[in-house]
Amino acid sequence: MYPGEEGDVQRDGRPGISAVLLAYADRNDLENSVLDLAAVLDGLVYEKFEIIVVELLSESPLTERLAGLQVRHPDLPLRFLEGAHAGEAASLAAAFEAARYDLIFVTTADGQFD
């Protein structure tokens, strides 16, 4: 069940987190970045999170790589925002608009903010 859907337990007072992961298509460590982030968020808010991957350069599709990740981890609350966003600011604006939780965390997929 996704946050905000009928029956969601968001009413329990604990905050949820929408994590925005900025990704470049040429990153080979995207899967590890997503799984590491999911582990940290699950420890913080126990399943009250989502990860929104935003591709910064749309020349090479990340869709297939993320689809494979979702097949291997079907309970992972992962979404992918495709599209040609005109720069990082537009990518962030699209991710903020798509966020389902009030708390939004932004990081990059290259692991520089471990």
MOPAC internal coordinates of N, CA, C and O (Angstrom, degrees):
PM7 1SCF
backbone

  N    0.0000 0     0.00 0     0.00 0    0    0    0
  C    1.4493 1     0.00 0     0.00 0    1    0    0
  C    1.5281 1   108.03 1     0.00 0    2    1    0
  O    1.2310 1   120.53 1   -42.61 1    3    2    1
  N    1.2978 1   116.58 1   137.39 1    3    2    1
  C    1.4470 1   121.68 1   179.63 1    5    3    2
  C    1.5224 1   110.33 1   -90.63 1    6    5    3
  O    1.2310 1   120.39 1   -27.56 1    7    6    5
  N    1.3274 1   116.86 1   152.44 1    7    6    5
  C    1.4625 1   120.74 1   177.94 1    9    7    6
  C    1.5158 1   110.64 1   -54.90 1   10    9    7
  O    1.2310 1   120.83 1   -38.60 1   11   10    9
  N    1.3163 1   116.02 1   141.40 1   11   10    9
  C    1.4365 1   121.18 1   176.69 1   13   11   10
  C    1.5134 1   114.25 1    86.96 1   14   13   11
  O    1.2310 1   120.16 1   171.66 1   15   14   13
  N    1.3365 1   117.29 1    -8.34 1   15   14   13
  C    1.4603 1   119.90 1   178.22 1   17   15   14
  C    1.5181 1   109.61 1   -78.11 1   18   17   15
  O    1.2310 1   121.19 1   -16.60 1   19   18   17
  N    1.2974 1   115.33 1   163.40 1   19   18   17
  C    1.4592 1   122.24 1   177.95 1   21   19   18
  C    1.5222 1   109.65 1   -52.12 1   22   21   19
  O    1.2310 1   119.95 1   -49.69 1   23   22   21
  N    1.3127 1   117.70 1   130.31 1   23   22   21
  C    1.4556 1   122.04 1   177.01 1   25   23   22
  C    1.5153 1   114.33 1    87.11 1   26   25   23
  O    1.2310 1   119.36 1  -179.71 1   27   26   25
  N    1.3044 1   118.83 1     0.29 1   27   26   25
  C    1.4534 1   121.46 1   179.21 1   29   27   26
  C    1.5283 1   109.44 1   -62.27 1   30   29   27
  O    1.2310 1   120.49 1   -34.90 1   31   30   29
  N    1.3368 1   116.67 1   145.10 1   31   30   29
  C    1.4654 1   121.25 1  -176.12 1   33   31   30
  C    1.5194 1   111.98 1   -94.05 1   34   33   31
  O    1.2310 1   119.49 1  -153.88 1   35   34   33
  N    1.2990 1   118.58 1    26.12 1   35   34   33
  C    1.4582 1   121.87 1  -179.19 1   37   35   34
  C    1.5262 1   111.52 1   -64.55 1   38   37   35
  O    1.2310 1   119.96 1   166.79 1   39   38   37
  N    1.2961 1   117.69 1   -13.21 1   39   38   37
  C    1.4606 1   121.47 1  -179.01 1   41   39   38
  C    1.5211 1   113.02 1   -74.19 1   42   41   39
  O    1.2310 1   119.06 1   176.23 1   43   42   41
  N    1.3174 1   119.40 1    -3.77 1   43   42   41
  C    1.4583 1   120.61 1  -175.41 1   45   43   42
  C    1.5262 1   113.43 1   -76.56 1   46   45   43
  O    1.2310 1   119.59 1   179.28 1   47   46   45
  N    1.3249 1   118.39 1    -0.72 1   47   46   45
  C    1.4554 1   121.38 1   175.21 1   49   47   46
  C    1.5100 1   114.63 1    92.31 1   50   49   47
  O    1.2310 1   119.66 1   161.57 1   51   50   49
  N    1.3193 1   118.25 1   -18.43 1   51   50   49
  C    1.4581 1   119.92 1   177.46 1   53   51   50
  C    1.5179 1   109.31 1   -78.69 1   54   53   51
  O    1.2310 1   119.80 1   -43.36 1   55   54   53
  N    1.3204 1   117.98 1   136.64 1   55   54   53
  C    1.4579 1   119.42 1  -179.11 1   57   55   54
  C    1.5251 1   111.19 1   -73.69 1   58   57   55
  O    1.2310 1   121.51 1   -25.22 1   59   58   57
  N    1.3064 1   114.71 1   154.78 1   59   58   57
  C    1.4534 1   121.35 1   171.31 1   61   59   58
  C    1.5169 1   108.13 1  -109.99 1   62   61   59
  O    1.2310 1   120.73 1   -16.54 1   63   62   61
  N    1.3168 1   116.21 1   163.46 1   63   62   61
  C    1.4599 1   120.82 1  -177.03 1   65   63   62
  C    1.5242 1   109.72 1  -127.74 1   66   65   63
  O    1.2310 1   121.05 1   -49.35 1   67   66   65
  N    1.3271 1   115.60 1   130.65 1   67   66   65
  C    1.4577 1   122.52 1   167.88 1   69   67   66
  C    1.5183 1   106.15 1   -98.38 1   70   69   67
  O    1.2310 1   120.62 1   -66.43 1   71   70   69
  N    1.3296 1   116.41 1   113.57 1   71   70   69
  C    1.4598 1   120.79 1   179.60 1   73   71   70
  C    1.5197 1   108.86 1   -98.11 1   74   73   71
  O    1.2310 1   120.85 1   -55.92 1   75   74   73
  N    1.3122 1   115.98 1   124.08 1   75   74   73
  C    1.4552 1   122.08 1   178.65 1   77   75   74
  C    1.5221 1   107.17 1  -100.21 1   78   77   75
  O    1.2310 1   121.14 1   -58.21 1   79   78   77
  N    1.3285 1   115.43 1   121.79 1   79   78   77
  C    1.4523 1   121.70 1  -178.17 1   81   79   78
  C    1.5235 1   108.25 1  -112.70 1   82   81   79
  O    1.2310 1   120.50 1   -70.98 1   83   82   81
  N    1.3199 1   116.65 1   109.02 1   83   82   81
  C    1.4576 1   122.02 1   179.01 1   85   83   82
  C    1.5202 1   108.65 1   -80.49 1   86   85   83
  O    1.2310 1   120.53 1   -55.72 1   87   86   85
  N    1.3244 1   116.58 1   124.28 1   87   86   85
  C    1.4619 1   120.34 1  -173.61 1   89   87   86
  C    1.5184 1   111.51 1  -130.77 1   90   89   87
  O    1.2310 1   121.61 1   -41.20 1   91   90   89
  N    1.3128 1   114.53 1   138.80 1   91   90   89
  C    1.4595 1   120.96 1   170.72 1   93   91   90
  C    1.5139 1   107.33 1   -96.18 1   94   93   91
  O    1.2310 1   120.60 1   -36.38 1   95   94   93
  N    1.3080 1   116.45 1   143.62 1   95   94   93
  C    1.4604 1   121.69 1  -174.14 1   97   95   94
  C    1.5284 1   112.69 1   -62.27 1   98   97   95
  O    1.2310 1   119.55 1   154.87 1   99   98   97
  N    1.3139 1   118.46 1   -25.13 1   99   98   97
  C    1.4581 1   119.93 1  -175.84 1  101   99   98
  C    1.5287 1   113.34 1   -86.71 1  102  101   99
  O    1.2310 1   119.41 1  -175.17 1  103  102  101
  N    1.3109 1   118.73 1     4.83 1  103  102  101
  C    1.4630 1   121.71 1  -178.82 1  105  103  102
  C    1.5213 1   109.84 1   -77.66 1  106  105  103
  O    1.2310 1   120.52 1   -54.77 1  107  106  105
  N    1.3152 1   116.61 1   125.23 1  107  106  105
  C    1.4601 1   121.30 1   179.41 1  109  107  106
  C    1.5205 1   112.10 1   -87.90 1  110  109  107
  O    1.2310 1   120.05 1   165.06 1  111  110  109
  N    1.3085 1   117.51 1   -14.94 1  111  110  109
  C    1.4641 1   121.42 1  -175.17 1  113  111  110
  C    1.5300 1   112.20 1  -100.21 1  114  113  111
  O    1.2310 1   119.91 1  -159.12 1  115  114  113
  N    1.3247 1   117.77 1    20.88 1  115  114  113
  C    1.4589 1   120.84 1  -177.08 1  117  115  114
  C    1.5274 1   111.83 1   -60.54 1  118  117  115
  O    1.2310 1   120.41 1   135.09 1  119  118  117
  N    1.3251 1   116.82 1   -44.91 1  119  118  117
  C    1.4629 1   119.65 1  -178.74 1  121  119  118
  C    1.5217 1   111.27 1   -60.11 1  122  121  119
  O    1.2310 1   120.07 1   135.17 1  123  122  121
  N    1.3203 1   117.47 1   -44.83 1  123  122  121
  C    1.4715 1   120.46 1   178.34 1  125  123  122
  C    1.5168 1   111.34 1   -62.97 1  126  125  123
  O    1.2310 1   120.37 1   140.47 1  127  126  125
  N    1.3272 1   116.89 1   -39.53 1  127  126  125
  C    1.4668 1   120.37 1   178.86 1  129  127  126
  C    1.5237 1   111.08 1   -62.78 1  130  129  127
  O    1.2310 1   120.31 1   136.73 1  131  130  129
  N    1.3282 1   117.00 1   -43.27 1  131  130  129
  C    1.4619 1   121.25 1   179.91 1  133  131  130
  C    1.5240 1   110.56 1   -64.70 1  134  133  131
  O    1.2310 1   120.38 1   133.09 1  135  134  133
  N    1.3295 1   116.88 1   -46.91 1  135  134  133
  C    1.4664 1   120.11 1  -177.87 1  137  135  134
  C    1.5244 1   112.04 1   -67.04 1  138  137  135
  O    1.2310 1   119.99 1   141.08 1  139  138  137
  N    1.3310 1   117.62 1   -38.92 1  139  138  137
  C    1.4677 1   120.28 1   176.41 1  141  139  138
  C    1.5202 1   111.04 1   -63.22 1  142  141  139
  O    1.2310 1   120.79 1   135.57 1  143  142  141
  N    1.3212 1   116.09 1   -44.43 1  143  142  141
  C    1.4608 1   120.87 1   178.83 1  145  143  142
  C    1.5280 1   110.76 1   -62.59 1  146  145  143
  O    1.2310 1   120.26 1   137.58 1  147  146  145
  N    1.3203 1   117.11 1   -42.42 1  147  146  145
  C    1.4687 1   121.08 1   179.17 1  149  147  146
  C    1.5253 1   110.71 1   -61.59 1  150  149  147
  O    1.2310 1   119.80 1   140.19 1  151  150  149
  N    1.3181 1   117.98 1   -39.81 1  151  150  149
  C    1.4613 1   121.11 1   179.72 1  153  151  150
  C    1.5243 1   111.17 1   -64.54 1  154  153  151
  O    1.2310 1   120.30 1   137.20 1  155  154  153
  N    1.3265 1   117.04 1   -42.80 1  155  154  153
  C    1.4693 1   120.81 1   179.44 1  157  155  154
  C    1.5249 1   110.41 1   -65.80 1  158  157  155
  O    1.2310 1   120.51 1   133.47 1  159  158  157
  N    1.3298 1   116.62 1   -46.53 1  159  158  157
  C    1.4693 1   120.03 1  -178.72 1  161  159  158
  C    1.5215 1   111.62 1   -64.83 1  162  161  159
  O    1.2310 1   120.21 1   140.85 1  163  162  161
  N    1.3186 1   117.19 1   -39.15 1  163  162  161
  C    1.4620 1   120.28 1   178.96 1  165  163  162
  C    1.5288 1   110.13 1   -63.07 1  166  165  163
  O    1.2310 1   120.42 1   143.44 1  167  166  165
  N    1.3259 1   116.81 1   -36.56 1  167  166  165
  C    1.4612 1   120.25 1   176.92 1  169  167  166
  C    1.5216 1   112.89 1   -68.44 1  170  169  167
  O    1.2310 1   120.49 1   152.00 1  171  170  169
  N    1.3173 1   116.68 1   -28.00 1  171  170  169
  C    1.4641 1   120.89 1  -178.96 1  173  171  170
  C    1.5201 1   113.24 1   -84.37 1  174  173  171
  O    1.2310 1   120.57 1   134.47 1  175  174  173
  N    1.3358 1   116.51 1   -45.53 1  175  174  173
  C    1.4656 1   119.92 1  -171.68 1  177  175  174
  C    1.5227 1   113.34 1  -128.51 1  178  177  175
  O    1.2310 1   119.51 1  -167.88 1  179  178  177
  N    1.3034 1   118.54 1    12.12 1  179  178  177
  C    1.4579 1   125.43 1   175.69 1  181  179  178
  C    1.5279 1   113.66 1    37.59 1  182  181  179
  O    1.2310 1   121.56 1   -93.87 1  183  182  181
  N    1.2960 1   114.62 1    86.13 1  183  182  181
  C    1.4587 1   124.15 1   174.74 1  185  183  182
  C    1.5270 1   115.08 1    67.20 1  186  185  183
  O    1.2310 1   118.85 1  -177.65 1  187  186  185
  N    1.3191 1   119.79 1     2.35 1  187  186  185
  C    1.4712 1   121.23 1   177.62 1  189  187  186
  C    1.5262 1   109.28 1   -99.85 1  190  189  187
  O    1.2310 1   121.75 1  -121.08 1  191  190  189
  N    1.3323 1   114.26 1    58.92 1  191  190  189
  C    1.4530 1   119.68 1  -179.84 1  193  191  190
  C    1.5190 1   109.20 1  -149.04 1  194  193  191
  O    1.2310 1   122.40 1   -14.98 1  195  194  193
  N    1.3090 1   113.00 1   165.02 1  195  194  193
  C    1.4535 1   121.32 1   171.33 1  197  195  194
  C    1.5167 1   107.27 1  -142.82 1  198  197  195
  O    1.2310 1   120.80 1   -25.71 1  199  198  197
  N    1.3185 1   116.07 1   154.29 1  199  198  197
  C    1.4540 1   121.41 1   176.12 1  201  199  198
  C    1.5212 1   107.11 1  -118.24 1  202  201  199
  O    1.2310 1   121.25 1   -56.66 1  203  202  201
  N    1.3193 1   115.22 1   123.34 1  203  202  201
  C    1.4589 1   121.66 1   179.33 1  205  203  202
  C    1.5217 1   107.40 1  -110.48 1  206  205  203
  O    1.2310 1   120.33 1   -67.46 1  207  206  205
  N    1.3159 1   116.98 1   112.54 1  207  206  205
  C    1.4614 1   121.57 1   178.57 1  209  207  206
  C    1.5145 1   108.01 1   -92.10 1  210  209  207
  O    1.2310 1   121.23 1   -53.54 1  211  210  209
  N    1.3349 1   115.26 1   126.46 1  211  210  209
  C    1.4573 1   121.41 1   178.37 1  213  211  210
  C    1.5167 1   107.59 1  -116.98 1  214  213  211
  O    1.2310 1   120.93 1   -59.38 1  215  214  213
  N    1.3168 1   115.83 1   120.62 1  215  214  213
  C    1.4571 1   121.45 1   178.76 1  217  215  214
  C    1.5250 1   108.86 1   -80.39 1  218  217  215
  O    1.2310 1   120.70 1   -55.82 1  219  218  217
  N    1.3283 1   116.27 1   124.18 1  219  218  217
  C    1.4608 1   119.95 1  -177.93 1  221  219  218
  C    1.5190 1   113.14 1   -82.08 1  222  221  219
  O    1.2310 1   120.06 1   147.83 1  223  222  221
  N    1.2939 1   117.49 1   -32.17 1  223  222  221
  C    1.4620 1   121.46 1   176.36 1  225  223  222
  C    1.5200 1   107.16 1  -121.12 1  226  225  223
  O    1.2310 1   120.12 1   -56.16 1  227  226  225
  N    1.3058 1   117.38 1   123.84 1  227  226  225
  C    1.4555 1   119.96 1  -172.95 1  229  227  226
  C    1.5257 1   114.28 1   -95.71 1  230  229  227
  O    1.2310 1   119.58 1  -164.15 1  231  230  229
  N    1.3325 1   118.41 1    15.85 1  231  230  229
  C    1.4645 1   119.69 1   179.83 1  233  231  230
  C    1.5264 1   111.92 1   -69.35 1  234  233  231
  O    1.2310 1   119.79 1   147.14 1  235  234  233
  N    1.2961 1   118.00 1   -32.86 1  235  234  233
  C    1.4654 1   121.69 1  -176.74 1  237  235  234
  C    1.5208 1   108.51 1  -123.64 1  238  237  235
  O    1.2310 1   120.10 1   -56.76 1  239  238  237
  N    1.3182 1   117.41 1   123.24 1  239  238  237
  C    1.4603 1   119.77 1  -172.72 1  241  239  238
  C    1.5262 1   113.84 1   -72.39 1  242  241  239
  O    1.2310 1   121.36 1   -47.08 1  243  242  241
  N    1.3030 1   115.00 1   132.92 1  243  242  241
  C    1.4571 1   121.42 1   172.55 1  245  243  242
  C    1.5293 1   110.53 1   -92.69 1  246  245  243
  O    1.2310 1   120.46 1   170.89 1  247  246  245
  N    1.3074 1   116.73 1    -9.11 1  247  246  245
  C    1.4521 1   121.68 1  -173.98 1  249  247  246
  C    1.5228 1   112.28 1   -54.74 1  250  249  247
  O    1.2310 1   120.00 1   133.42 1  251  250  249
  N    1.3139 1   117.61 1   -46.58 1  251  250  249
  C    1.4603 1   120.91 1  -178.22 1  253  251  250
  C    1.5247 1   111.32 1   -64.30 1  254  253  251
  O    1.2310 1   120.23 1   138.34 1  255  254  253
  N    1.3197 1   117.16 1   -41.66 1  255  254  253
  C    1.4666 1   120.22 1   179.86 1  257  255  254
  C    1.5225 1   110.82 1   -64.70 1  258  257  255
  O    1.2310 1   120.31 1   138.95 1  259  258  257
  N    1.3252 1   117.02 1   -41.05 1  259  258  257
  C    1.4569 1   119.97 1   179.65 1  261  259  258
  C    1.5232 1   111.65 1   -72.26 1  262  261  259
  O    1.2310 1   120.18 1   147.30 1  263  262  261
  N    1.3239 1   117.26 1   -32.70 1  263  262  261
  C    1.4663 1   120.20 1   177.13 1  265  263  262
  C    1.5224 1   109.83 1   -63.93 1  266  265  263
  O    1.2310 1   120.16 1   138.91 1  267  266  265
  N    1.3108 1   117.30 1   -41.09 1  267  266  265
  C    1.4590 1   120.89 1   176.69 1  269  267  266
  C    1.5208 1   111.87 1   -63.26 1  270  269  267
  O    1.2310 1   120.64 1   141.18 1  271  270  269
  N    1.3107 1   116.39 1   -38.82 1  271  270  269
  C    1.4631 1   121.25 1   177.53 1  273  271  270
  C    1.5232 1   110.36 1   -63.95 1  274  273  271
  O    1.2310 1   120.21 1   138.86 1  275  274  273
  N    1.3104 1   117.21 1   -41.14 1  275  274  273
  C    1.4692 1   120.27 1   179.52 1  277  275  274
  C    1.5240 1   111.63 1   -69.32 1  278  277  275
  O    1.2310 1   119.79 1   149.09 1  279  278  277
  N    1.3157 1   118.01 1   -30.91 1  279  278  277
  C    1.4623 1   120.42 1   176.08 1  281  279  278
  C    1.5275 1   109.79 1   -66.72 1  282  281  279
  O    1.2310 1   120.42 1   137.05 1  283  282  281
  N    1.3204 1   116.80 1   -42.95 1  283  282  281
  C    1.4729 1   120.87 1  -179.85 1  285  283  282
  C    1.5169 1   113.02 1   -73.84 1  286  285  283
  O    1.2310 1   119.93 1   154.13 1  287  286  285
  N    1.3353 1   117.74 1   -25.87 1  287  286  285
  C    1.4661 1   122.88 1  -178.75 1  289  287  286
  C    1.5344 1   108.32 1  -132.52 1  290  289  287
  O    1.2310 1   119.85 1  -106.19 1  291  290  289
  N    1.3342 1   117.89 1    73.81 1  291  290  289
  C    1.4633 1   120.67 1  -172.43 1  293  291  290
  C    1.5291 1   114.68 1   -65.53 1  294  293  291
  O    1.2310 1   119.20 1   159.69 1  295  294  293
  N    1.3144 1   119.13 1   -20.31 1  295  294  293
  C    1.4617 1   121.04 1   179.71 1  297  295  294
  C    1.5217 1   113.23 1   -89.07 1  298  297  295
  O    1.2310 1   120.41 1   178.08 1  299  298  297
  N    1.3090 1   116.83 1    -1.92 1  299  298  297
  C    1.4617 1   121.37 1  -179.15 1  301  299  298
  C    1.5259 1   109.86 1   -71.34 1  302  301  299
  O    1.2310 1   119.96 1   -58.38 1  303  302  301
  N    1.3402 1   117.69 1   121.62 1  303  302  301
  C    1.4729 1   120.07 1  -179.74 1  305  303  302
  C    1.5316 1   110.52 1   -78.69 1  306  305  303
  O    1.2310 1   121.31 1   -99.98 1  307  306  305
  N    1.3155 1   115.10 1    80.02 1  307  306  305
  C    1.4543 1   122.42 1  -172.50 1  309  307  306
  C    1.5204 1   109.85 1  -119.07 1  310  309  307
  O    1.2310 1   121.19 1   -48.02 1  311  310  309
  N    1.3226 1   115.33 1   131.98 1  311  310  309
  C    1.4644 1   121.79 1   174.61 1  313  311  310
  C    1.5144 1   108.70 1  -128.98 1  314  313  311
  O    1.2310 1   120.73 1   -25.79 1  315  314  313
  N    1.3123 1   116.22 1   154.21 1  315  314  313
  C    1.4561 1   121.94 1  -179.11 1  317  315  314
  C    1.5149 1   109.04 1  -127.41 1  318  317  315
  O    1.2310 1   120.86 1   -53.94 1  319  318  317
  N    1.3156 1   115.95 1   126.06 1  319  318  317
  C    1.4670 1   120.97 1   176.74 1  321  319  318
  C    1.5244 1   108.72 1   -98.47 1  322  321  319
  O    1.2310 1   121.57 1   -71.35 1  323  322  321
  N    1.2959 1   114.60 1   108.65 1  323  322  321
  C    1.4588 1   120.11 1   177.34 1  325  323  322
  C    1.5179 1   109.17 1   -90.14 1  326  325  323
  O    1.2310 1   121.55 1   -11.23 1  327  326  325
  N    1.2927 1   114.63 1   168.77 1  327  326  325
  C    1.4558 1   118.38 1   174.25 1  329  327  326
  C    1.5021 1   111.51 1   125.05 1  330  329  327
  O    1.2310 1   121.81 1   -20.81 1  331  330  329
  N    1.2757 1   114.14 1   159.19 1  331  330  329
  C    1.4515 1   120.84 1   178.84 1  333  331  330
  C    1.5224 1   108.62 1   -88.83 1  334  333  331
  O    1.2310 1   120.70 1   -85.46 1  335  334  333
  N    1.3056 1   116.27 1    94.54 1  335  334  333
  C    1.4615 1   121.43 1   176.66 1  337  335  334
  C    1.5204 1   107.45 1   -89.51 1  338  337  335
  O    1.2310 1   120.63 1   -46.00 1  339  338  337
  N    1.2917 1   116.40 1   134.00 1  339  338  337
  C    1.4615 1   121.79 1  -176.99 1  341  339  338
  C    1.5236 1   110.49 1   -77.61 1  342  341  339
  O    1.2310 1   120.69 1  -107.30 1  343  342  341
  N    1.3036 1   116.29 1    72.70 1  343  342  341
  C    1.4554 1   121.03 1   176.53 1  345  343  342
  C    1.5130 1   113.71 1    97.85 1  346  345  343
  O    1.2310 1   121.97 1    -3.53 1  347  346  345
  N    1.3131 1   113.83 1   176.47 1  347  346  345
  C    1.4591 1   121.04 1  -177.12 1  349  347  346
  C    1.5283 1   112.71 1   -64.52 1  350  349  347
  O    1.2310 1   119.98 1   141.68 1  351  350  349
  N    1.3236 1   117.65 1   -38.32 1  351  350  349
  C    1.4670 1   120.55 1  -179.53 1  353  351  350
  C    1.5267 1   110.93 1   -62.59 1  354  353  351
  O    1.2310 1   120.02 1   136.33 1  355  354  353
  N    1.3236 1   117.57 1   -43.67 1  355  354  353
  C    1.4675 1   120.93 1   178.63 1  357  355  354
  C    1.5221 1   110.94 1   -67.12 1  358  357  355
  O    1.2310 1   120.19 1   143.66 1  359  358  357
  N    1.3228 1   117.24 1   -36.34 1  359  358  357
  C    1.4659 1   121.07 1   176.99 1  361  359  358
  C    1.5167 1   110.60 1   -63.15 1  362  361  359
  O    1.2310 1   120.70 1   135.33 1  363  362  361
  N    1.3234 1   116.28 1   -44.67 1  363  362  361
  C    1.4719 1   120.46 1   178.56 1  365  363  362
  C    1.5209 1   111.11 1   -65.01 1  366  365  363
  O    1.2310 1   120.12 1   138.20 1  367  366  365
  N    1.3235 1   117.38 1   -41.80 1  367  366  365
  C    1.4645 1   120.41 1   179.45 1  369  367  366
  C    1.5280 1   110.62 1   -61.10 1  370  369  367
  O    1.2310 1   120.07 1   138.15 1  371  370  369
  N    1.3307 1   117.48 1   -41.85 1  371  370  369
  C    1.4668 1   120.92 1   178.18 1  373  371  370
  C    1.5288 1   110.63 1   -64.43 1  374  373  371
  O    1.2310 1   120.15 1   139.49 1  375  374  373
  N    1.3184 1   117.32 1   -40.51 1  375  374  373
  C    1.4660 1   120.97 1   179.52 1  377  375  374
  C    1.5225 1   111.31 1   -67.43 1  378  377  375
  O    1.2310 1   120.06 1   138.17 1  379  378  377
  N    1.3180 1   117.48 1   -41.83 1  379  378  377
  C    1.4664 1   120.60 1   178.60 1  381  379  378
  C    1.5279 1   110.71 1   -62.87 1  382  381  379
  O    1.2310 1   120.95 1   141.11 1  383  382  381
  N    1.3178 1   115.79 1   -38.89 1  383  382  381
  C    1.4654 1   120.32 1   178.09 1  385  383  382
  C    1.5302 1   111.32 1   -65.08 1  386  385  383
  O    1.2310 1   120.30 1   146.32 1  387  386  385
  N    1.3213 1   117.04 1   -33.68 1  387  386  385
  C    1.4659 1   121.83 1  -177.68 1  389  387  386
  C    1.5226 1   113.16 1   -83.70 1  390  389  387
  O    1.2310 1   119.94 1   165.36 1  391  390  389
  N    1.3261 1   117.72 1   -14.64 1  391  390  389
  C    1.4651 1   121.45 1  -175.53 1  393  391  390
  C    1.5226 1   111.37 1   -61.46 1  394  393  391
  O    1.2310 1   121.41 1   -41.77 1  395  394  393
  N    1.3261 1   114.91 1   138.23 1  395  394  393
  C    1.4594 1   120.74 1  -178.95 1  397  395  394
  C    1.5241 1   112.65 1   -98.74 1  398  397  395
  O    1.2310 1   120.25 1   163.69 1  399  398  397
  N    1.3146 1   117.13 1   -16.31 1  399  398  397
  C    1.4627 1   120.81 1   179.68 1  401  399  398
  C    1.5227 1   110.02 1  -109.01 1  402  401  399
  O    1.2310 1   121.05 1   -19.49 1  403  402  401
  N    1.3292 1   115.60 1   160.51 1  403  402  401
  C    1.4628 1   120.72 1  -179.44 1  405  403  402
  C    1.5249 1   112.84 1   -74.37 1  406  405  403
  O    1.2310 1   120.18 1   146.01 1  407  406  405
  N    1.3263 1   117.26 1   -33.99 1  407  406  405
  C    1.4611 1   120.80 1   178.73 1  409  407  406
  C    1.5217 1   108.76 1   -87.93 1  410  409  407
  O    1.2310 1   120.90 1   -53.01 1  411  410  409
  N    1.3308 1   115.88 1   126.99 1  411  410  409
  C    1.4627 1   120.66 1  -178.04 1  413  411  410
  C    1.5219 1   108.27 1  -123.18 1  414  413  411
  O    1.2310 1   121.49 1   -51.55 1  415  414  413
  N    1.3108 1   114.75 1   128.45 1  415  414  413
  C    1.4551 1   123.15 1   179.54 1  417  415  414
  C    1.5210 1   107.73 1  -115.28 1  418  417  415
  O    1.2310 1   120.01 1   -46.58 1  419  418  417
  N    1.3243 1   117.59 1   133.42 1  419  418  417
  C    1.4625 1   121.86 1  -178.58 1  421  419  418
  C    1.5230 1   109.13 1  -119.07 1  422  421  419
  O    1.2310 1   120.99 1   -46.58 1  423  422  421
  N    1.3273 1   115.71 1   133.42 1  423  422  421
  C    1.4591 1   121.47 1   175.10 1  425  423  422
  C    1.5292 1   108.22 1  -149.78 1  426  425  423
  O    1.2310 1   120.87 1    -2.15 1  427  426  425
  N    1.3087 1   115.95 1   177.85 1  427  426  425
  C    1.4541 1   120.64 1   178.45 1  429  427  426
  C    1.5170 1   109.41 1  -112.36 1  430  429  427
  O    1.2310 1   120.81 1   -20.11 1  431  430  429
  N    1.3326 1   116.06 1   159.89 1  431  430  429
  C    1.4547 1   121.29 1  -177.12 1  433  431  430
  C    1.5207 1   112.84 1   -85.12 1  434  433  431
  O    1.2310 1   119.65 1   178.53 1  435  434  433
  N    1.3256 1   118.27 1    -1.47 1  435  434  433
  C    1.4555 1   118.93 1  -176.17 1  437  435  434
  C    1.5248 1   113.54 1   -86.79 1  438  437  435
  O    1.2310 1   119.82 1  -178.77 1  439  438  437
  N    1.3105 1   117.94 1     1.23 1  439  438  437
  C    1.4650 1   121.28 1   175.08 1  441  439  438
  C    1.5083 1   114.89 1    80.33 1  442  441  439
  O    1.2310 1   119.30 1  -170.59 1  443  442  441
  N    1.3055 1   118.94 1     9.41 1  443  442  441
  C    1.4684 1   120.00 1  -177.94 1  445  443  442
  C    1.5386 1   112.72 1   -70.65 1  446  445  443
  O    1.2310 1   120.00 1   161.37 1  447  446  445
  N    1.3322 1   117.61 1   -18.63 1  447  446  445
  C    1.4649 1   121.13 1   178.35 1  449  447  446
  C    1.5147 1   108.82 1  -114.39 1  450  449  447
  O    1.2310 1   120.27 1  -111.34 1  451  450  449
  N    1.3034 1   117.09 1    68.66 1  451  450  449
  C    1.4667 1   121.80 1  -174.96 1  453  451  450
  C    1.5106 1   110.71 1   -67.57 1  454  453  451
  O    1.2310 1   120.10 1   180.00 1  455  454  453

